[in-house]
């Protein structure tokens, strides 16, 4: 998935009210950008960090910049926009680049299911059970090379696990796909210390037939691509 508009570098001044970030452009102008990330963004919102913004000229948008990346200035990036993984994954699913799901030809996003929920992707193919695929963006890293989810308590994520388990009980495929939006991690684990309820719900869902996939990404200011090679899963702590 390529960014629609070329990104521009900036420095983070502060993130506040979850969805707002004051930033300083290279010409020293200060602007406010939309931060499309409801999580804590632990370790990713320190003042002075180099970041990348996507400008827009959409008259319907109050803010003319969107925060897309953190640049760790060591050759690695983290994608902070939680809407980007679904866009990147949709392209990968439609191109049948996810081996575990490559048998499905039809990819439908945002389909209603469960209790007032929408599944990120419903995959269908004659002769195969429908596949319900939920996607979570992974951006937390507290140890070198280790990506973790979640970065804060997520009641919504726990609810999704229960709804996936219900789909599995009905004979469908139910898939929880964690997409690591960091290029500096090659391992993954659930952050059970941050949200033990979610970690417990995951174990219950997996025992009931929910599948787990973990994929990485290639990230640059040009765009974000899902990598074909899975990231190694580390056991829950």
N, C-alpha and C positions, 0 to 999 in steps of 0.2 A: 504494500500500500504506500503510494507516494503522497506526500503532503500536497494539498491543492495549491498552496501558495508558498513560495520559497521562505524558509524560516530566517529570522534575523536574531543575532546574539544580543544578550542583555545580561545584567546583573540583578539578582533578586535583592530587593530592599526588605520586603516583608510579605508574608502570607497571612491573611486574616479573614475572619468570617467564612472559613473553609474554602469558599469559591472565588476569593479575590486575592490578587497579588500585585503589589506595587513593584515596579521594575525600572531600572535605569538603562536606557539604550546607549549605544556606543557614542552617539552625539551628545550625551549627557542629559537628554530629555527624560523626564520621568512620566511613565504611563501606568495605567492600571490594566491588568490582564485577567481574563477569566481563567480560573483554575478548575478544570473539569475532573476533580478528584475529591470524593467525600471522605476519604480515609484520613488517618493522622499524618501521612506522608513523613513518618519517622525517619530522620536522617537525610531528608531531601529538601527541606525548606529553611536552610540556614542562610541568614543574611550574607550577601556577598558572593553566593554561588553563581557560577556561570550557567545560564539557562538559554533556551531557544524559544522564541515566540513566533506564532503564525499570525501575520496581520490579515485583516479583512476589511472590505469596503461595503459590507452588507448594511444597508440602512435600517434593517430590522434589528440589528444587534447593537446594544448600548455600548458594549466594550469592543474596541477595535483590534484587540490582540487576544490570542489564546496561548496559554503556557503549554508547551508540548514536551520539552525535554529538559533534563538536567545533564549538563556536560561536566563529567568528573575531571576533565582536563588531564586525563592519563590515557586517552584513547577509548574510554568507555562512556556509555550513555545509559540513562534510565528514562523510559517513557512514562510521563506522569498523567497523561490524559486517559482516563479509564474507558472512554468510548473508542479509542483507537484499536484495542485488541479485537473487538468484534468486527471492525472493518477489515483488519488484516487477516483474521481467521476466515471470514467469509470468502475472501479471494482464494485462500488456500483450500477451503472445502470445495469450492466450485471447480477449482483446478485439480481436485482429487490428489492433493499433495500431503494429506494426513493419512498415512497407510491404514491405520485402524478404522478409518471411516471412508475409505476410498471407494467402497462398493455402492455408495449412495449417489444417485444422480441429481435428485431434487433437494435443494437447500432453501428452506423458508425461515427467514429471521422473525423474531418477535411474535411468536404464535401464542395465543392465550392457552393457559393450562392451569391445573392446580386451583388454588384459592386466590383469586384476583392476582395472578402472576402471569408473566410472559416468559416462555423459554427462549433463550438466546437464539438457538437454531433447532428446527425440527427437520430431520433428514428422512426422506422416504425413498423407497425403491421396491417395485413389485417383487414379491417373493421373500422379502426381508422384513423383520420387525422394525417398526419406526424407531428412530434414534433421537432421543431428547438430549441436547447438548447444552450444558450451562458453562459459561466462561467466566473465569475470575482473573483479574489483572494482578500480578504479583510484582511488587516494587520494593518490599522491605528486605534489607540485608544488614544483619547485626554482626555477622562473622564473615571473614573473607571467603568469597566463593559460594556462600550459602544464601539462597533466596528463601523467604518465608511468607506464609499467608496465614491469617490476616495481619494487618498492622494496627488494628483496633478491634474492639468487640463488634461483631456483626450479626445482629439478630436476623437481618434479612438473609444473610448467607446461610444461617442455620435453617431458616424456613425453606430455602431452596433445596437443601439436602433432603429434607423430609419429603418434599414434593417429587424429587427425583426418585427417591425410594418407592414412592407410591406408583410411579410409572413403571419401575422395574417389577413391582408386584403384579402389575397388569399384563406382564409379558413383553413389554417394550424394552429396548435398550435405553439405559440412562447413563449419561456420561458427564462426569465433572472434569472439565479441562482447565488446568491452571496454566496461564500463559505468562511466562517470566519476562517482564519488560525491563530486563537489565542485561547488559552484555558482559558484566564482570562476575557472573555466577554460573556455576556448572552443577550445582546440587540444589535440592529443594526439600523442605520440611514444613509441616504445619506448626505454627507458633502456638502451641498448646498453653504456654504460660500467659499469653496475651488474651486468648479466648478459649478457656477449657471447655465451655459448652459447645462451641463449634467443633473442636477436636473430637469430643465424645460423639457428637451427632454424625461426624464423618465416619467414625468407626462403625456406628450402627448402620448408616446408609451403605457402606461398603459390604457389610455382612448380608445386607438385603439385596445385593446384586448391582449396586451402582459402580460403574467402572471409573477408573481414575487415569487421566492422561496429563502429563506435564511436558510442555514444549517451551523452547526458548525463542529468542528473536534476534534478528540482525537489525541494529538501529543506527541511524545517522541522521543528520539534518535533512537528508533527501527523503527519507521514509522509513517504514518499519515493515519487516518481512518475517513471517513465521519460519523458523528453521525446521528442517526435516528430522533432525536428530533430537531425541528426547533428552531432557536433563535428568541426571541420576537422582533418584528419590532417596532421601535419607529418612530413616525411621523416626517416628515421633519421639520427642524427648519426654 
